[in-house]
Amino acid sequence: MGHSAGEVASRLAAEVIRRCLFEVPGAVPRILSTAFVVANKAIFDYAASHPECAGMGTTCTVLVVSNDKVFLGHVGDSRAYVLRGATLRQLSEDQTLVAKMVREGVMTAEEARVSEHGNIILQALGTTPEVAPDIWHEGVALQPGDTLLVCSDGLHGLVSDDVIAEVACRLAPAEACEELIRRALHAGGHDNVSVGVMRAFIADDAGRADRDTRRIPAFPDEGAHRATRQLPAFEGQQ
């Protein structure tokens, strides 16, 4: 998160993006683009009408699996990884000042790890009227056994990629989440620690059509979306 009232911003982002993913028609990249635009506006407008939340924002990293491919939508310094075998690959690109300096050759990776400016992110959802998310327009094919992992900087800022890979490779997803959170807290746990671990598997052919094409409402329970009724409409967003 990294901004005031970040927990409010992150909750709004999760609600709006979940709604868009289930209800907006079209190809995955278009849905992701719409979701980030609408979530950004929802957070920005909410802050404008609630002075106690002024300046709030949140990082956001989304993975969507469709037709055995994974697509990424990303803003900020949370991360998405794929673990294939014992090799961990970062899918997202940190939108931080020091990461930008490393990419431009101004700073080394080692210097970035100890920089006092390491917590400066270049954009977040809700802090400005417009946002430019990283959206994958081509998915990456998954293989059976691939493990997808998303996390906040409360994990990757304290636990090395080597340790993340070892834990995610050795343990089942739920147990891996618990162990990674435990390690981050043991290492200091100065920030929120959010982790999600998912493993790809081969679906049987009988369930494939329903899995890939069936659309369900984002909020089947009338009471479940009460908090989002004032959010802007998203139909027709580009």
C-alpha positions, 0 to 999 in steps of 0.5 A: 500500500504505502499511502494513508488509508491504504486498507480502504483503497486496497479493499475498493480495488479488490471489490471493483477489479473482482466485479470487472473480471466477472462482468465485463465482456471481451478479451482478458487484456481489455477487461484488465485495462477496464478494471484498473481504470475503474478501480483507480477512479473509484478510489480517487473519487472516494478519497475526494468525498472523504477527507479522512482518506485524502491521498489514499492509494494502493498497489495492485497486482492481478493475475488472470488465467484464461485458456491455460495462459496467464495475463498480468495487470500491475501498478506499484511495487507488489510482485507476481512470480512464476515458479517452474521447477526450482526456477523463480521468475518475476513476472511484474516490473517494480514501479519504484524509483530505485527499480527505474534507476537500476533499469536505466543503469544509474544504480546497481541492484545491490545499491537498490536493495539498501537505498533509503529511497527504496520505498518510493513508488512511482504510481499507485491506484487512486492517487491521481485521476489517471493511471497507466497500468502495465497490462499484458496483451499476450498471455504466457502459457502455463505448464502443469506444476507451475506455481504462481505467486503474488505478494506485497513488498512486506514479503519480497522486501524481507524474504529473498527470492531464493527462499521464496522459491524454496518454500513455494517449491517444497510446500503445498500452496496454503502451507507455503503462504503460511510459511512465507508470512511467518518468515517475513514476520520473523525478519521484521515484518514492518509492513503488511504481508500479503501472499497468494500461491496458486499451482497449475494442474491439468483439468480433465476434458469434461470440465474444460468447456465450463471452466473456460466459458461459464460466466457467473455474477461477481456478487450473487448475494444482494448484500455482498456488493452493498459497499460497491453500489456507489462505484462508477459504471464500467460498461463500455470503458475502453 
